[in-house]
Amino acid sequence: MLFHAFITTVFLLPLSLTAYKMLDYATIHETLYQLETDYPDLVDVYSAQDVPFQLPTSGQCGLGQSCQHLYVRVTDETTLPDKDRPELFLSGALHGNERVGPTTTLEFVRYLVEHYTQSVVKPLSTTPVVPTSSPTSTSSTTPSTTTPLDDWLVRLITRRSLWIMPSANAYGYYHDLREENGVDPNRDFPYNHKNPMECMKTIAARAINELWRKHAFQVAITYHAGQESISSTWGGFNHPAPNDVPPDDVCQLSLIQEMSTYGDRFENSNKRYDYGRLNDNVYPVNGGMEDWAYGAGWETAAVGKGCTPTSFGGYPSSQTKYDGASLRVINILVETSNNKSPSDDSFGAREGVLNPLLAGGRGHVPRNIRLALLLADVAEPYVIWFAGSYFVQETVHMMMNDGRLLPGSDTNGLLPGIGTGVEQPDQPVGSSSPVWLYPSSASSSFASRDLLQWSVGGAMNVDDTELVVLKWPKNDFNEMSCRCVTSNSFRYASPIRIDWDKYSKSMHVIGKGTSNGHYTGHTVRAQTPWSAHKSEKFTMPVSGTFTSLHEMVASVDPHATTNNEDYVILTRAQVDGTWGESLPGKRVWPNDLAPQTNLVRHTTRMRCPFSVEFAIAVFLWSIVVNCGQLWSIVVNCSPHPHPTTLTVVWVLFGVIVFVFDRFVVARIHHGLKSPTTVAIV
């Protein structure tokens, strides 16, 4: 094993390395603004001292320079609006003398946006080339071919909003001090403080609080230093052992274990990160960011009546009072290094971010970028479709409501899993949970394929997955066909909203997929890029499937063929069901509550954790027929195009099919992905 690692490392040693080094306060700010200039559709830089927060500065960061608490959003703005896009938060240097975090978070931003622009040909590319993602891969970081799972870094920008505050304690980072003006920001959050004047005294804590009040983060990492560990809640004096098991313990421990594995080993010790609960792994504190982020939205006794500090002219107590929809975030504490300010030669190299066996891959920055990549990926599960060796479909899920209200859920049809507090009883409720669909415009004909194939990512385990067929609900889309809607949607990478529950009774189950020889219902590992134990793709034989589908549809819609109806195939996947459970023999504190975080509630849905993924094919009768609708994208998707337009469209269709066959299919057969895509669904 060691010999293999040695040989792999030697032969994969790049001719030159892009070495990381510690970045100071000024360089971080200059680089962030330069990234915003270079990538205006991907990066936005804000200051907590500007609108909308308008916080005072924490002091001087240079001669005549007020400290600025910068934060950044990274997402593909051309794919917005997408109000349900999952959000991630990263912070570095809440303690200003713990120096790995700021460089890690900035290089995380730079790595993603540079990679994205190198990989995606806008606006129609569906097959970006990205690095191989397995930690043990022996591929180059810029391979000439790619597999569908390898687009996960691109997905993190098109399907996530990433919020980063590189030097959260701006004053402390500039002056290389742990505290901000003598106050520890990580004891300054409104959680388990006896004196309301003893919290929110720092601008660092206020800046984070203001940002978090306006966003519903799924997951977060706060980077520290002083040891080498990854920790989750509880981490406060109000939850001592044995009452230190939080409601989301199964999920949190699963996540940090996976993070330790994917982060890989330290260069000097050959050990991975230790992981566990904060109270055991580090030490308990009052006013810590981790317990505040996790519990302040529902553990009202720990928050009290809010904070009333007098520093910097005071801070409104109303800003530290939270409703039941606030916070509920899995916020992971990463202690990046025993040395709080390690030398540059331990920071690693860019080439090793996705492969720790490459030179520089076990440095502090690549290792901690990997943690952020993993956590961003699991913010929401997704399905990738295959058809034989052909890439067919990549989508992002929204969970199906199981018709039962979780504790703390809302009763008014608002966001599922977020609501008015833990005191609300579990009760049945009419479901109105939406489904967000991200369709592809790739070819969807399976006639010549042996297997239908798909993978489930953004999760650890897949408990069940199956295919269903559904009549396209064109009444909800101004009478536009599935092909027209999906073509437009993919062209602009924007989601399609379908009320899943409205149509759940009219869907028909085709069957379950198999993986590793097992029918689903038998839990298998998800095919997630960062997993060291991912299973094989899910499959279903094509032979007989379309015959049975034809009979199934004909039995419920005898006129489907005559009316050229669109029927679509969907898949849904049940993932990580154990996250809704408790560890055997452990009492959850407080009060044996069910999981409270946005991530667990949206992922498991507790009793019926099915995610719903958009389908592939416009089924049977409509794969190539009714091309007036198919290509009416040229004329703004009019449901009834003019006859002259239809003639032009038919000619265009013939030309495009020829080009598709001549160039795109030829490239696919040679293992290359075409930079453009023909919108045939």
N, C-alpha and C positions, 0 to 999 in steps of 0.2 A: 504493500500500500504506500509506504513512504517512497519506495523507488518509483512507483507510478507518478506520485505527486512531483518528485524531483524531475523526472523526464518531461512531464507535462509542463512544468514551469520553465525548464530550460528551452524547450522547443517552442513555447509560446511567448518567449521573451521578446517584446517589441524592440525594434531598432532604436526607438527613443520613447521616453516616458513623459507624460504630462504630469509632473509631480505636483501634489498639493502642498501648500504651506499655510501657516497661520496668517489670517488676514486681520489687519487692524481696523479700528472703527472707521477711519476715513476711507480706506480702500473698500470696505463693505458698502458704504454709502455711494461712493463713486461707481462701483460696479453695478449696484442695483439700478441706478439711474441710467447707466449705459445699456443695461439689458432692456430696460423699458424703451429706450430709443431704438435699439436694434430689433426688438420684437414687440412692436406696439399692439399687435393682436393677441399677444400671449401674456404679457407682463404689465401689471399696473403697480406703481409704487405710491404709497400714501404715508403721511406723517400723522401721528396721533396729536400733534400740535396744531394741525390744520382742521378744516371742516371735514367731517361733522363733529369730531370729538372735542377739538380745541382745548386740549389739556395744557396746563403750564409746562414749561421746561423743567427738567430735574436739576439743571445747573449748567455749568460751562464745560463744553467738550472741545477745548482748543481756544486759542486767543480770540476773544470776541465772538466765539461761536457757541450758540445755545445748543444743548443736547437735543437731538431729534430722535424720537422713537418711531423708526420706520417699520412699516409692515407691507407685505407684498401679496398680491393675488396672482396666481398662475392658472390660467385656463384658456382655451381657445374661444375668444370672444365672438368669433363668427358663428359658433354653434349655440349661442344664447338667443333668446331667453330659455331657461330650463330651470324652473323654480325648484324642482325636486332633485337637482344634481347634488350628490353627496359631497360633503366638505371635510377637509382635513386641516388640522392646525399643527404647526411646528414652531417651537421657540428655542432659541439658544441664549445662553448667558443670562438666565434669571439671576444667577450669581455671577457678577462681572469678572471674577478671576478664574472662572472655569471655562477654558478657552477653546475647546473643541467644537462646541455647539454652533457658534456663529459661522465658522468656516464651513461646517457640514451643511447647514441649512442653505447658505448662499450657493455652495457648489451643487447641492441638490437642485436648486432652481436652474442654474446654468446648464447642468447636465441634461435635464429634461427638455429645456427649450432649444438648445443646440441640436440635440438628437432629433427632436420633433421636426425642426425645419429642414434637417438633412434627410429625413425619412419620408416626408409627406409632400407630394406635389398637389398643391391646392388648385381648384376646389374639388376635383373629382377622384383623387387617388383613393383606392380602397385597400391597397396592398403595400403599405410602407415597409421599407427594409429597416429592421432594427436588430440590435445585438441579440445573440443567443442568451437566454436568461438563466439557464441552470448554473448553479455555483460550480459544478464539476464539469462543465462543458469544455471541450477542447477546440471550439470554434473561435475564429477571429472575432473581434468586437464589431466588425463591420462586414458581415458575410454577404456574398453575392446573392444568396437565396435566403428565404425566410419561411417559417411555418406559421400557420394562423395564430398559434399561441404567442408567437414572438412579437405581436403588435401591442403587447400590454403596456409598454411605456408610452406609446402614442395614446392609448385609451386613457391613461392617467391625466392627460391634458384635455382630451375631448369629452371625457365622461366624469371628470372631477373638478372641483374648485379647491385649489391648494392655497392655503393662507399661511404665510411664513413671517415670523418676527425674529430676524437673525440675532439682534442684540437687544433683547427685551429690557435688560437693565443697561440702558445706554450710558448713563453716568458711570456705573461700575465698570462697564467694559472699557470705556475710554481710559479710565484712571487705573484699571487693573485692580479693582477692589471688589470684594464679595458683596458689600452692601451698597445701597443708594443713600448717601448722606446719613450713614450710621444706622439705617433700618434695613433689615433683611427682607427683600421682597417675597421670599418663599415662606414667610411667617405672617404675611400681610393680607392674606385673602380672608373674606368674611366667612370663616368656618371655625366654630368652636372657640371663639374669643369671648372672654367674660366681660371685657370692657369695650364698648363700641367705639371708643376713641383710639383703640389700639389696632385698627385695621384700615386698609386702604390709605395708608400714610405715604406710600411711594407712588411715583408716576408710573413706574414699571408695572405694578399691580393694577393700577387704574387703566392703563392702556390695554392690557389684556382683558380686563373686565368689560370695557366699552366695546371692544371687538366681539367678545363672546355674547354680549347681550343682543347683538344684531345678527348672529348666525347660529345655526343648529348644527354644530360639528358632530360628526359621527365618531371620529377617533382623533387622538392628538398624541404628540410626543413632546416632552420637555427635556432637553439635553443638559445634563450636569456633569460633574466630574468629582473625583475623590475616591472612587472605587470602580470596579468593573461589574456592573449588574444591570438587570432590567427588572423593574418592579411595578406592581399594580396595587390598587387600594385593597384594604384600608391601610391608612398611614397616619392616623391621628390618635391622640391620647383618649379620645372618647370611644375608641373601639379597641380596647386591650384584649389580648388572648384570654379566653377562647372565643370572645365575641368579635373576632376580627375577620370573619368570613362574609364578604359582601354578597348581595343578591346576584351579581353578575360574575361570580368567582370562576365558574367553569369556563366561560368565554375568556375572561382575562388571563387565566393561567394558560389556556390553550394558545392564546395569542403570543404571550411572552415566551413560551416554550418554542414556538415556531420562529419567533424573532431571533432567539438565541441560536437556533440551528442555522437559519439563513444568514445571519450576521457573520457566521463562521468564526474562526479561531483568531486569537491575538498572535501577532508575529513572535513576540518575545516569550510567551508562556505556553503556546499551543493549546490554550484553554478557551472555551467559549464563555460568553456572558453567564454568570449566575442569574437565576431568576426566582421570583417569589413575591409574596406580599410585602408591602413597604415596612410594616411593623416588624417583620422578621428579617427582611433582607437589608434594610437600612436602619431607620429608627423613626419613632413617632414624633410628630410635631403638631402644633396648633397653627391654623392659618396657612396650611400647605396648599399649593395649587392643585395637587392631584385629588385630594378628598373634596375640595371645593368644586372642581370641575365635575366630579362624579356625583356628589350627593347634595350640593346646595340647592338644587332645583326641587328636591322632594323631601330632604331631611330638614324640615323647617326649624326644629329645635336647635340644630347646630348653627343656624344662621342668625336666629334671634330677630331683633328689630333693625338690623342693618348697622352700617358703620357711620360714625360721625367724627372723622378726623379733623384736625385744625391746620395741618400742614398745607402749604401752597394755597392758602386761602380757603381751605375746606373742600368738602366733596359731598354732594347731596346724598342723604341716606337712602333716597328712593332708588339710587343706582345700585344698591346692594340688597334689594328686595326682589325675589325671583318668583315667577309663577311656575305652575307645574310643567309648562312646556320648555322651560329654560334648562340649559346645561345638560345633565344626563349623558356625559361624555366619558368614554374610556380614554383616560389620559395617562399615558405610560411614562414613568420616570426612567430615563436611561442615564446611568452613571458611566460615562464614556471611557474613563481612564483613571488609573490610580494617581497619576500625575495630573494636577489640575491645569498645568501649562506645559504640555509635552513638546519635545523638540520637533522641528519641521520634518526631520528624516523619518518620523514615525507616522506622518500624516497620509502616506500612501500615494497612489497615482490614479488618474482618471481611467486608465485602461483596465484597472482591476475592479471597477465598480460591480460589474455583473459576473466576474469570475475571480474569486479570491485566490485561485491557484496561479494567476498571472502575477508578475512582479508588481508590487505595490497594492495588491488586492486585499491584503490583510492589514493595511494601514487604518488609522482611526476614521478618516473621512469616507473611504469606500465602504467600510463596514457599517457605518451609521447611515449612509445614504441607502444601503440595502434595507435597513430597518424601516426607513420612511417609505420606500417603494412597496414593501410588503404591506404595511399598514394602509397605505392608500389603495392598494388593490383590494383588500378585504372590506373596504368601506361599502361595497355593493357587489353581490354576485352577478355573473353574466354567463351567457351561453355562446359558444362559437360553433357554427355549423360547418360540416364538411360534406362533400359529395365525392366519394372515392378520394382521389388525390387533389380534388378541386376545392378551393376556398369558396364557400357559399354565403355564410351569414355570420355577422357578429352583432350581438345585441346586449343591452343592459336591462336589468330586471327592475320591476317594482313588485313587491310581494302581494299575494292574494290574501285578502282578509278572510279569516275562517268563520266569521259570523259571531265571534265571542269577543266581548270587550275585556281587554287586559286591565289589571289594576293600574290606575293612573291614566287610562286612555280617555280620549275625548268622546263625548256622546253626541256631538253636533256635526259629525261627518268631516272633521278637520283632519289634520295629519294623523295617521294611525300611530298608536304607541306613544303619543305625547298628549298630555292633558292636564287635568286639574289637581293631581296629587294622589298620594298613595292611600288616602283614606277612602277613595271611591271603590265600591264593591265590584266584584266580577259579576257581570250580568250580560244576557244576550242583547244584541243590538243589530239593527239592519245595516248591512255592509254597503259602503259606497267607495271602497278603496280603488283608486285608479291604477292603471297599468301604463308604464311608459315604454314605448317601443322605439328601437333604433334600427330601422331596417337597412339592408344592404341592397345595392343595385346589381349584384352579381347574378350570373345565370342560375336559374333554379330548376332546370329540367333534369330529372333523375332517371330518365328512361334507360340510359345506357350504363347506369351505375349498379354495382352489386349490392352496396350497403348505403343506408342512410347513417351518417356519423355526426356526432356532436360531442363537445366537451363542455364541462362546467368549470368556471374559474371564479376567482374572488371568494373562495370558500376553502375550508379544510376537508370536509367530508360531504359526500352526496348520499343522502338517505334514500332518495327515490327520484326517478325522472321518467317522464312518459311523453308520448306524442298525442296530440289531439287535432281534430279538424273542425273548422268553424267557418260559417258563411261570413264573408267580409261585410261589416256593418257600414255600407256606403251612405246610409241615411245620416250618419254622424259626420260625414265628410263632404257635405254639399254634393252628394251623388257622384263623387269622384271615385274612380276605380282604385283598387288596391295598388296596382302598378303605378298609377299616376301619383298617388299620395306617397308611396314609398320612394319613388324616384325623386320627387321634390324633397322629401325628408332627408334622404341620404345625401343629396346634392349639397344641402346646407347643414348636414350633420345635426339636424334638429329632431326632437322626439315627436312621436305621435301619441296622443293620449286616447286611451280606450278604457271605458268603464268595464273592467273585467267581470264584475258581479252581474252586470246587466245581461251578459251573454253566456255566463257559466252554464246555465241550464240547456243552452242550445249547442254546446260543444259536445263532440263525440270522441271518446278515447280510442286511439288506434292501437296502442300497446306500449309496453315498457322496453327501454333499452337494456342492453347487457354490457358489462364491463368486466374484464378479467374472468370471463366465464360465468358471471353471476347476473341474474336478473336484478334490477334495482328493486329496492325494498331490503336488499342486503347492502349495508353501508359500505361504500368504497371511498378511497381518497379522491378528492377533486383533482382535476387536471390543471392545477394552478401552476403558473410558470416558476414560482419560487419554491415549490414543494420538492423535497428530496425523495418523496415516496408517492408521487402522483400515479394514478392508475391509467389503464388504457382508455381510449375514447369509448363513448357509448355508441352502440350500433343497433341497427334493425335491418333485417334483410329487405331489399327492394322487391324481390320475387314474391308475388302474391299481395304485397302491400297495396299497390295501386288498384288491383282488382277488388280487394276488400273495401278500399276507400270508395271506389265507384259504387259498389253495392250499398255502402253505408250512406253515402250522400243521396243516392237515388231513392233510398227508402224514406228519407225525410223530405226530399225535394225532387219529385219526379220531373219537374220542368227545368232543372238546373242546366242541362245541356242546351235546350231550346233557348233559354233566356240568357245564355252566356254568363252565368253567375260566377263570381269569384269565390272560390273556397280556398282557405289558407290553412297551412299546417303550422301548428305551434308546438313548442315544447315547454314543459314546466318542470322545475326541479326543486326538490325538498333538500335543504342543506343545513348542516350543523344543528340538528335538532337537539343535541345534548346541551347546547348553550342555554336552553330554557330550563335546565334541570339543576339540582344541587349535588354537591359531592356527597357520596354515601357517608353517613356517620357524622356529617358536619352540620351544625346549626347556623343557618343564615342569620346575619344580624344587620338591621333590626327586624324583629317580628316575623322571621321566616318569609320575607317578601319574595315575590316573583322578580325576575330581572327588570331593571329600571332604565337601562341605557337605550338610546335611540338605535344603536347598532344591533343589539340583541333582539329587540322587539321587531325591528324591520326585517331582520334576517330569519328568525325562527317562526314568528307568528304563533309561537307556543304550541298549540295543539295541531295545527294544520299548516306547517311551514312550507307551502308551495310558492316558489317564485314563478312568475309567468314570463315567458320569453316569446318574442315575436317569431313568427314562422319564416319559413323560407318561401316555399313555392306558392304561386298563385295556381291553385290546384286544377289539374286535368283540363277542363274545358277552356280555361282562360290563359293557358301558358303563352300561346302565340296568337290567339284570336283577339278580335275587338281592338285592333291596333290603333284605331282612332282614339280610343281612351289611352292606350299604352303610350303613344307618342304625343298626346295632347299637351304634354309638358311644354312643348314648343309654343303652344298657344294658351299658356296659363291654365292648363288642365281643364279646359271647358268640357263639361260632360257630353256636349253634343256639338262637335266641331263641324265646320262648314265642309260640304263635299269636296270643294277645291282643296281645302286643307288636308282632307283625308288622302287625296291623290298625292300631294306633296309628301305627306307623312309616309305613305307606302314606299315611295321612291327613296326617301331618307332611310326607311327601315331596311330596304334591300342593300343600300350602300353600307350601312352600319353593320349589318350581319356579315357582309363580305369582309369588311375591315376586321370585325371581331374574329372571324374564322381565320383570316390570313395572318393577323398579327398577334392578337391576344391569346388565342388558343395555342398558337405556335410557341409563344413565349412560355405559357404554362407547361406545355409538354417538355420544354427545355429547362424547367425548374426555375423560371424567372417570372416575376410578377410585373405585369404591365403598369406603367405609370398612370394610365387612364383606364376608365371602366365604362363599358357600354351598359346603359340602364335598361337591362332586360330582367324582369322579375317574374 
